[in-house]
Amino acid sequence: MKKSHEIELCNCCEVHENCVNCVKKDMLDNEIFTNLSELFKVLGDYTRIKIIYALFKKELCVCDIAEVLEMSQSSISHQLRILKAARLVKFRKEGKAVFYSLDDEHINNIFNAGLEHVEHK
């Protein structure tokens, strides 16, 4: 009996040229794959995902995020720098306060697609 995590191997040695050519003609540039890989690396951090979720709910300052996540402000600031460099969050200043929010609607879509996938049974 096969376990659910085992991969079914192909026993044929024939390359299906029409399938290969179809995929090759639409293959993305390597730079796009690199950028996409970097995006998923940034999203692959537990704390950053929690920050994104918090910002999905409401625009927050560093103090607010630190309180919500029960972490230090310096830890949150470090993660926000990474998220900002990846263009996942943006900020606005209001007096002395700096409020963070998600950069655009794409971030909501990416998060929701991932959440939907992990909650799917």
DSSP file (Angstrom, degrees, kcal/mol; ACC not computed):
  #  RESIDUE AA STRUCTURE BP1 BP2  ACC     N-H-->O    O-->H-N    N-H-->O    O-->H-N    TCO  KAPPA ALPHA  PHI   PSI    X-CA   Y-CA   Z-CA
    1    1 A M              0   0    0      0, 0.0     2,-0.2     0, 0.0     0, 0.0   0.000 360.0 360.0 360.0 130.1    0.0    0.0    0.0
    2    2 A K        -     0   0    0      1,-0.1     2,-0.2     2,-0.0     6,-0.0  -0.517 360.0-129.2 -76.0 140.3    1.4    3.4   -1.0
    3    3 A K    >   -     0   0    0     -2,-0.2     3,-1.7     1,-0.1    -1,-0.1  -0.606  23.3-114.7 -85.4 153.7    1.7    6.1    1.6
    4    4 A S  T 3  S+     0   0    0      1,-0.3    -1,-0.1    -2,-0.2    -2,-0.0   0.727 114.0  53.9 -63.5 -22.2    0.2    9.5    0.8
    5    5 A H  T 3  S+     0   0    0      2,-0.1    -1,-0.3     0, 0.0     2,-0.2   0.499  86.0 103.2 -92.0  -3.2    3.6   11.2    0.9
    6    6 A E    <   -     0   0    0     -3,-1.7     2,-0.4     1,-0.0    -4,-0.0  -0.523  68.8-130.6 -79.7 147.9    5.2    8.8   -1.7
    7    7 A I        -     0   0    0     -2,-0.2     2,-0.5     1,-0.0    -2,-0.1  -0.822  14.5-126.0-100.7 135.1    5.6   10.0   -5.2
    8    8 A E        -     0   0    0     -2,-0.4     2,-0.3    -6,-0.0    -1,-0.0  -0.676  28.7-143.7 -77.9 124.9    4.5    7.9   -8.1
    9    9 A L        -     0   0    0     -2,-0.5     2,-0.4     2,-0.0    -1,-0.0  -0.699   9.2-123.7 -95.3 143.9    7.4    7.4  -10.6
   10   10 A C        -     0   0    0     -2,-0.3    -1,-0.0     1,-0.1     0, 0.0  -0.701  17.0-165.8 -83.1 131.9    7.0    7.2  -14.3
   11   11 A N        +     0   0    0     -2,-0.4     2,-0.2     2,-0.0    -1,-0.1   0.404  58.3  95.3 -99.9   1.1    8.4    4.0  -15.8
   12   12 A C        -     0   0    0      1,-0.1    -2,-0.1     2,-0.1     0, 0.0  -0.592  58.0-156.7 -91.0 157.4    8.5    5.2  -19.4
   13   13 A C        +     0   0    0     -2,-0.2     2,-0.5     2,-0.1    -1,-0.1   0.192  56.3 115.6-113.6  12.9   11.6    6.6  -21.1
   14   14 A E        -     0   0    0      2,-0.0     2,-0.5     1,-0.0    -2,-0.1  -0.734  58.0-142.9 -91.6 127.0    9.7    8.6  -23.8
   15   15 A V        -     0   0    0     -2,-0.5     2,-1.4     1,-0.0     3,-0.1  -0.770  13.7-137.4 -85.3 129.2   10.0   12.4  -23.8
   16   16 A H    >>  -     0   0    0     -2,-0.5     4,-2.4     1,-0.2     3,-0.7  -0.693  21.4-171.4 -89.8  88.0    6.6   13.9  -24.9
   17   17 A E  H 3> S+     0   0    0     -2,-1.4     4,-3.1     1,-0.3     5,-0.3   0.833  79.7  54.6 -53.1 -42.6    8.0   16.6  -27.2
   18   18 A N  H 3> S+     0   0    0      1,-0.2     4,-1.7     2,-0.2    -1,-0.3   0.894 112.1  44.5 -63.2 -38.3    4.7   18.3  -27.7
   19   19 A C  H <> S+     0   0    0     -3,-0.7     4,-2.0     2,-0.2    -2,-0.2   0.928 114.8  48.3 -68.4 -45.6    4.2   18.7  -24.0
   20   20 A V  H  X S+     0   0    0     -4,-2.4     4,-2.8     1,-0.2    -2,-0.2   0.928 113.2  47.0 -61.3 -46.7    7.8   19.8  -23.4
   21   21 A N  H  X S+     0   0    0     -4,-3.1     4,-2.2     1,-0.2    -1,-0.2   0.872 108.8  55.6 -64.4 -37.8    7.7   22.4  -26.2
   22   22 A C  H  X S+     0   0    0     -4,-1.7     4,-0.6    -5,-0.3    -1,-0.2   0.920 114.1  39.5 -60.5 -44.6    4.3   23.7  -25.0
   23   23 A V  H >< S+     0   0    0     -4,-2.0     3,-0.9     1,-0.2     4,-0.3   0.915 113.4  54.5 -72.7 -43.2    5.8   24.4  -21.5
   24   24 A K  H >< S+     0   0    0     -4,-2.8     3,-1.3     1,-0.2    -2,-0.2   0.878 102.4  56.5 -60.2 -39.2    9.2   25.7  -22.8
   25   25 A K  H 3< S+     0   0    0     -4,-2.2    -1,-0.2     1,-0.3    -2,-0.2   0.765 114.2  39.7 -66.9 -23.2    7.6   28.3  -25.1
   26   26 A D  T << S+     0   0    0     -3,-0.9    -1,-0.3    -4,-0.6    -2,-0.2   0.278  84.8 132.5-106.7   9.6    5.8   29.9  -22.1
   27   27 A M    <   -     0   0    0     -3,-1.3     3,-0.1    -4,-0.3    -3,-0.1  -0.368  56.1-121.6 -65.5 138.7    8.6   29.5  -19.5
   28   28 A L        -     0   0    0      1,-0.1    -1,-0.1    -2,-0.1     2,-0.0  -0.314  33.3 -88.7 -75.0 161.1    9.2   32.7  -17.5
   29   29 A D    >>  -     0   0    0      1,-0.1     4,-1.6    -2,-0.0     3,-0.6  -0.366  35.6-116.5 -65.4 150.7   12.6   34.4  -17.4
   30   30 A N  H 3> S+     0   0    0      1,-0.2     4,-2.5     2,-0.2     5,-0.2   0.837 114.6  61.3 -58.7 -34.3   15.0   33.2  -14.7
   31   31 A E  H 3> S+     0   0    0      1,-0.2     4,-2.6     2,-0.2    -1,-0.2   0.882 102.6  50.8 -61.4 -38.3   14.9   36.7  -13.1
   32   32 A I  H <> S+     0   0    0     -3,-0.6     4,-2.6     2,-0.2    -1,-0.2   0.920 110.4  48.7 -65.3 -43.9   11.1   36.2  -12.5
   33   33 A F  H  X S+     0   0    0     -4,-1.6     4,-2.4     2,-0.2    -2,-0.2   0.893 111.6  50.6 -63.0 -38.7   11.7   32.8  -10.9
   34   34 A T  H  X S+     0   0    0     -4,-2.5     4,-2.3     2,-0.2    -2,-0.2   0.937 111.8  46.7 -63.5 -47.0   14.4   34.3   -8.7
   35   35 A N  H  X S+     0   0    0     -4,-2.6     4,-2.1     1,-0.2    -2,-0.2   0.895 113.1  49.1 -62.7 -41.0   12.2   37.2   -7.6
   36   36 A L  H  X S+     0   0    0     -4,-2.6     4,-2.2     2,-0.2    -1,-0.2   0.896 110.0  51.5 -65.8 -40.4    9.3   34.8   -6.9
   37   37 A S  H  X S+     0   0    0     -4,-2.4     4,-1.8     1,-0.2    -2,-0.2   0.910 109.5  50.1 -61.3 -43.2   11.6   32.5   -4.9
   38   38 A E  H  X S+     0   0    0     -4,-2.3     4,-2.2     2,-0.2    -2,-0.2   0.891 108.0  53.8 -63.6 -39.8   12.8   35.5   -2.8
   39   39 A L  H  X S+     0   0    0     -4,-2.1     4,-2.3     1,-0.2    -2,-0.2   0.937 109.6  47.0 -59.6 -46.8    9.1   36.5   -2.2
   40   40 A F  H  X S+     0   0    0     -4,-2.2     4,-0.8     1,-0.2    -1,-0.2   0.816 108.1  56.3 -68.6 -29.0    8.3   33.0   -0.9
   41   41 A K  H  < S+     0   0    0     -4,-1.8     3,-0.5     2,-0.2    -1,-0.2   0.927 109.2  46.4 -63.8 -44.1   11.5   33.1    1.3
   42   42 A V  H >< S+     0   0    0     -4,-2.2     3,-0.9     1,-0.2    -2,-0.2   0.912 113.9  47.8 -63.9 -42.1   10.3   36.3    2.9
   43   43 A L  H 3< S+     0   0    0     -4,-2.3    -1,-0.2     1,-0.2    -2,-0.2   0.637  95.4  78.4 -72.9 -13.3    6.8   34.8    3.4
   44   44 A G  T 3< S+     0   0    0     -4,-0.8     2,-0.5    -3,-0.5    -1,-0.2   0.269  71.7  98.8 -81.9  12.8    8.3   31.6    4.8
   45   45 A D    <>  -     0   0    0     -3,-0.9     4,-2.3     1,-0.1     5,-0.2  -0.887  68.1-143.1-107.0 130.5    8.9   33.2    8.2
   46   46 A Y  H  > S+     0   0    0     -2,-0.5     4,-1.8     1,-0.2    -1,-0.1   0.896 100.5  45.7 -54.9 -48.5    6.5   32.5   11.1
   47   47 A T  H  > S+     0   0    0      1,-0.2     4,-2.3     2,-0.2    -1,-0.2   0.911 111.7  51.1 -66.4 -42.8    6.7   36.0   12.6
   48   48 A R  H  > S+     0   0    0      1,-0.2     4,-2.6     2,-0.2    -1,-0.2   0.880 108.5  52.5 -64.2 -36.6    6.5   37.8    9.3
   49   49 A I  H  X S+     0   0    0     -4,-2.3     4,-2.4     2,-0.2    -1,-0.2   0.898 109.3  49.9 -64.4 -39.6    3.3   35.8    8.4
   50   50 A K  H  X S+     0   0    0     -4,-1.8     4,-2.5     2,-0.2    -2,-0.2   0.896 110.5  49.9 -65.8 -39.2    1.8   36.9   11.8
   51   51 A I  H  X S+     0   0    0     -4,-2.3     4,-2.7     2,-0.2     5,-0.2   0.936 110.2  50.1 -63.5 -45.7    2.7   40.5   11.0
   52   52 A I  H  X S+     0   0    0     -4,-2.6     4,-1.7     1,-0.2    -2,-0.2   0.915 110.5  50.2 -59.1 -42.7    1.1   40.2    7.6
   53   53 A Y  H  X S+     0   0    0     -4,-2.4     4,-1.2     2,-0.2    -1,-0.2   0.930 110.6  48.9 -62.0 -44.7   -2.0   38.8    9.2
   54   54 A A  H >X S+     0   0    0     -4,-2.5     4,-1.9     1,-0.2     3,-0.5   0.920 113.4  46.7 -60.3 -43.5   -2.2   41.6   11.7
   55   55 A L  H 3< S+     0   0    0     -4,-2.7    47,-0.5     1,-0.2    -1,-0.2   0.734 103.4  63.4 -73.2 -21.4   -1.8   44.2    9.0
   56   56 A F  H 3< S+     0   0    0     -4,-1.7    -1,-0.2    -5,-0.2    -2,-0.2   0.841 110.0  41.0 -64.5 -33.7   -4.4   42.4    6.9
   57   57 A K  H << S-     0   0    0     -4,-1.2     2,-0.3    -3,-0.5    -2,-0.2   0.866 131.1 -11.3 -82.1 -39.5   -6.8   43.2    9.8
   58   58 A K     <  -     0   0    0     -4,-1.9    -1,-0.3    -5,-0.1     2,-0.2  -0.985  67.7 -99.3-164.0 145.1   -5.8   46.8   10.5
   59   59 A E        -     0   0    0     -2,-0.3     2,-0.3    -3,-0.1    42,-0.2  -0.544  53.6-179.8 -65.3 132.4   -3.1   49.4    9.9
   60   60 A L  E     -A  100   0A   0     40,-2.0    40,-3.8    -2,-0.2     2,-0.2  -0.950  27.3-128.0-139.1 154.7   -0.8   49.4   12.9
   61   61 A C  E  >  -A   99   0A   0     -2,-0.3     4,-2.5    38,-0.3     5,-0.2  -0.514  42.4 -98.4 -92.1 171.3    2.3   51.1   14.3
   62   62 A V  H  > S+     0   0    0     36,-0.6     4,-2.9     1,-0.2     5,-0.2   0.899 124.7  53.7 -57.1 -43.2    5.3   49.1   15.6
   63   63 A C  H  > S+     0   0    0      1,-0.2     4,-1.9     2,-0.2    -1,-0.2   0.909 110.0  47.8 -58.9 -42.8    4.1   49.4   19.2
   64   64 A D  H  > S+     0   0    0      2,-0.2     4,-2.7     1,-0.2    -2,-0.2   0.930 112.8  47.3 -64.2 -46.4    0.7   48.0   18.3
   65   65 A I  H  X S+     0   0    0     -4,-2.5     4,-2.7     1,-0.2     5,-0.2   0.915 110.6  52.5 -62.8 -42.9    2.3   45.1   16.3
   66   66 A A  H  X>S+     0   0    0     -4,-2.9     5,-2.2    -5,-0.2     4,-0.8   0.892 111.7  46.9 -59.6 -40.2    4.7   44.3   19.2
   67   67 A E  H  <5S+     0   0    0     -4,-1.9     3,-0.3    -5,-0.2    -2,-0.2   0.926 112.6  48.5 -67.6 -45.7    1.8   44.2   21.6
   68   68 A V  H  <5S+     0   0    0     -4,-2.7    -2,-0.2     1,-0.2    -1,-0.2   0.915 120.5  36.5 -61.1 -44.2   -0.4   42.0   19.3
   69   69 A L  H  <5S-     0   0    0     -4,-2.7    -1,-0.2    -5,-0.2    -2,-0.2   0.497 105.2-127.3 -89.1  -4.5    2.5   39.5   18.7
   70   70 A E  T  <5 +     0   0    0     -4,-0.8     2,-0.3    -3,-0.3    -3,-0.2   0.942  67.8 122.7  55.4  51.4    3.9   39.8   22.3
   71   71 A M      < -     0   0    0     -5,-2.2    -1,-0.2    -6,-0.1     2,-0.1  -0.826  68.2 -83.8-133.0 170.3    7.3   40.6   21.0
   72   72 A S     >  -     0   0    0     -2,-0.3     4,-2.0     1,-0.1     5,-0.2  -0.419  32.8-122.7 -75.7 154.0    9.8   43.4   21.4
   73   73 A Q  H  > S+     0   0    0      1,-0.2     4,-2.8     2,-0.2     5,-0.2   0.862 112.9  55.7 -63.3 -36.0    9.6   46.5   19.2
   74   74 A S  H  > S+     0   0    0      2,-0.2     4,-2.1     1,-0.2    -1,-0.2   0.893 107.0  49.3 -66.6 -37.5   13.1   46.0   18.0
   75   75 A S  H  > S+     0   0    0      2,-0.2     4,-1.9     1,-0.2    -1,-0.2   0.914 113.2  46.8 -64.4 -42.2   12.2   42.4   16.8
   76   76 A I  H  X S+     0   0    0     -4,-2.0     4,-2.6     2,-0.2    -2,-0.2   0.915 110.4  52.6 -66.3 -42.9    9.1   43.8   15.0
   77   77 A S  H  X S+     0   0    0     -4,-2.8     4,-2.1     1,-0.2    -1,-0.2   0.898 107.7  52.3 -59.3 -41.7   11.1   46.6   13.4
   78   78 A H  H  X S+     0   0    0     -4,-2.1     4,-1.5     1,-0.2    -1,-0.2   0.931 112.1  44.8 -60.3 -46.4   13.7   44.1   12.1
   79   79 A Q  H  X S+     0   0    0     -4,-1.9     4,-2.4     1,-0.2    -2,-0.2   0.869 110.2  54.8 -67.8 -36.3   10.9   42.0   10.5
   80   80 A L  H  X S+     0   0    0     -4,-2.6     4,-2.8     2,-0.2    -1,-0.2   0.865 103.5  55.8 -65.0 -35.8    9.2   45.1    9.1
   81   81 A R  H  X S+     0   0    0     -4,-2.1     4,-2.4     2,-0.2    -1,-0.2   0.915 109.7  46.4 -60.6 -42.2   12.4   46.2    7.4
   82   82 A I  H  X S+     0   0    0     -4,-1.5     4,-1.6     2,-0.2    -2,-0.2   0.925 113.8  47.6 -65.5 -45.3   12.5   42.8    5.6
   83   83 A L  H  <>S+     0   0    0     -4,-2.4     5,-3.0     1,-0.2     6,-0.9   0.877 112.7  49.3 -64.3 -37.8    8.8   43.1    4.7
   84   84 A K  H ><5S+     0   0    0     -4,-2.8     3,-1.8     3,-0.2    -2,-0.2   0.913 108.1  52.9 -68.0 -42.6    9.3   46.6    3.4
   85   85 A A  H 3<5S+     0   0    0     -4,-2.4    -1,-0.2     1,-0.3    -2,-0.2   0.826 109.3  50.2 -61.8 -31.1   12.3   45.6    1.3
   86   86 A A  T 3<5S-     0   0    0     -4,-1.6    -1,-0.3    -5,-0.2    -2,-0.2   0.378 116.1-119.5 -86.5   4.1   10.2   42.9   -0.3
   87   87 A R  T < 5S+     0   0    0     -3,-1.8    -3,-0.2     2,-0.2    -2,-0.1   0.829  80.9 121.2  60.0  35.6    7.5   45.5   -1.0
   88   88 A L  S   <S+     0   0    0     -5,-3.0    15,-2.5     1,-0.2     2,-0.3   0.703  72.8  30.8 -96.8 -25.3    5.0   43.6    1.1
   89   89 A V  E     -B  102   0A   0     -6,-0.9     2,-0.3    13,-0.3    13,-0.2  -0.928  63.3-168.0-129.4 157.8    4.3   46.5    3.6
   90   90 A K  E     -B  101   0A   0     11,-2.6    11,-2.2    -2,-0.3     2,-0.3  -0.853  11.1-146.6-132.3 170.3    4.3   50.2    3.3
   91   91 A F  E     -B  100   0A   0     -2,-0.3     2,-0.3     9,-0.2     9,-0.2  -0.940   8.3-163.0-138.9 161.4    4.2   53.0    5.9
   92   92 A R  E     -B   99   0A   0      7,-2.1     7,-3.0    -2,-0.3     2,-0.4  -0.989  20.2-129.7-140.8 147.1    2.9   56.4    6.5
   93   93 A K  E     -B   98   0A   0     -2,-0.3     2,-0.3     5,-0.2     5,-0.2  -0.790  19.5-179.8-100.4 140.2    3.8   59.0    9.1
   94   94 A E  E >   -B   97   0A   0      3,-3.1     3,-1.8    -2,-0.4     2,-0.4  -0.836  68.6 -56.7-136.7  96.4    1.3   60.8   11.3
   95   95 A G  T 3  S-     0   0    0     -2,-0.3    -1,-0.0     1,-0.3     0, 0.0  -0.561 120.8 -19.5  66.1-124.3    3.2   63.1   13.6
   96   96 A K  T 3  S+     0   0    0     -2,-0.4    -1,-0.3    -3,-0.1     2,-0.2   0.614 122.0  93.1 -87.3 -13.9    5.7   61.0   15.5
   97   97 A A  E <   - B   0  94A   0     -3,-1.8    -3,-3.1   -36,-0.0     2,-0.5  -0.553  59.5-156.7 -85.2 145.4    3.8   57.8   14.8
   98   98 A V  E     - B   0  93A   0     -5,-0.2   -36,-0.6    -2,-0.2     2,-0.4  -0.984  11.8-159.6-120.8 118.2    4.6   55.5   11.8
   99   99 A F  E     -AB  61  92A   0     -7,-3.0    -7,-2.1    -2,-0.5     2,-0.3  -0.835   2.7-153.1-104.6 134.9    1.8   53.3   10.7
  100  100 A Y  E     +AB  60  91A   0    -40,-3.8   -40,-2.0    -2,-0.4     2,-0.3  -0.797  18.9 164.6-106.6 147.0    2.3   50.1    8.6
  101  101 A S  E     - B   0  90A   0    -11,-2.2   -11,-2.6    -2,-0.3     2,-0.1  -0.934  46.9 -75.0-147.7 169.5   -0.1   48.5    6.2
  102  102 A L  E     - B   0  89A   0    -47,-0.5   -13,-0.3    -2,-0.3   -14,-0.1  -0.440  42.3-126.0 -69.0 145.0    0.0   45.9    3.4
  103  103 A D  S    S-     0   0    0    -15,-2.5     2,-0.3     1,-0.1   -14,-0.1   0.890  74.6 -27.0 -63.6 -43.1    1.5   47.3    0.3
  104  104 A D  S >> S-     0   0    0    -16,-0.3     3,-1.1   -17,-0.1     4,-0.8  -0.947  71.6 -80.5-161.2 179.6   -1.3   46.4   -2.1
  105  105 A E  H 3> S+     0   0    0     -2,-0.3     4,-2.1     1,-0.3     5,-0.2   0.738 114.4  72.6 -63.8 -24.9   -4.2   44.0   -2.7
  106  106 A H  H 3> S+     0   0    0      1,-0.2     4,-2.7     2,-0.2    -1,-0.3   0.874  92.5  56.0 -59.0 -36.7   -1.8   41.3   -4.1
  107  107 A I  H <> S+     0   0    0     -3,-1.1     4,-2.6     1,-0.2    -1,-0.2   0.913 106.4  49.9 -64.0 -42.5   -0.6   40.6   -0.6
  108  108 A N  H  X S+     0   0    0     -4,-0.8     4,-3.0     1,-0.2     5,-0.2   0.930 111.9  49.0 -57.9 -45.5   -4.1   39.9    0.6
  109  109 A N  H  X S+     0   0    0     -4,-2.1     4,-2.4     2,-0.2    -2,-0.2   0.908 111.9  47.2 -63.7 -43.0   -4.6   37.6   -2.4
  110  110 A I  H  X S+     0   0    0     -4,-2.7     4,-2.2     2,-0.2    -1,-0.2   0.941 115.3  46.0 -63.1 -48.0   -1.4   35.7   -1.7
  111  111 A F  H  X S+     0   0    0     -4,-2.6     4,-2.8     1,-0.2     5,-0.2   0.940 114.0  47.8 -61.3 -48.3   -2.1   35.3    2.0
  112  112 A N  H  X S+     0   0    0     -4,-3.0     4,-2.8    -5,-0.2    -1,-0.2   0.879 110.3  51.9 -62.9 -38.6   -5.7   34.3    1.4
  113  113 A A  H  X S+     0   0    0     -4,-2.4     4,-2.0    -5,-0.2    -1,-0.2   0.920 112.9  45.4 -63.9 -42.8   -4.7   31.7   -1.3
  114  114 A G  H  X S+     0   0    0     -4,-2.2     4,-2.4     2,-0.2    -2,-0.2   0.919 114.0  48.5 -65.1 -43.5   -2.2   30.2    1.1
  115  115 A L  H  X S+     0   0    0     -4,-2.8     4,-2.0     1,-0.2    -2,-0.2   0.916 110.9  50.6 -62.9 -44.1   -4.6   30.2    4.0
  116  116 A E  H  X S+     0   0    0     -4,-2.8     4,-0.9    -5,-0.2    -1,-0.2   0.896 110.8  50.5 -60.6 -40.3   -7.3   28.6    1.9
  117  117 A H  H >< S+     0   0    0     -4,-2.0     3,-0.5     1,-0.2    -2,-0.2   0.935 112.3  44.5 -64.6 -47.4   -4.8   25.9    0.8
  118  118 A V  H 3< S+     0   0    0     -4,-2.4    -1,-0.2     1,-0.2    -2,-0.2   0.783 115.2  48.6 -72.6 -24.6   -3.7   25.0    4.4
  119  119 A E  H 3< S+     0   0    0     -4,-2.0    -1,-0.2    -5,-0.2     2,-0.2   0.611  88.5 104.4 -86.9 -12.1   -7.3   25.0    5.7
  120  120 A H    <<        0   0    0     -4,-0.9    -3,-0.0    -3,-0.5    -4,-0.0  -0.500 360.0 360.0 -70.8 132.7   -8.5   22.8    2.8
  121  121 A K              0   0    0     -2,-0.2    -1,-0.1     0, 0.0    -4,-0.0   0.402 360.0 360.0-110.5 360.0   -9.1   19.2    3.9
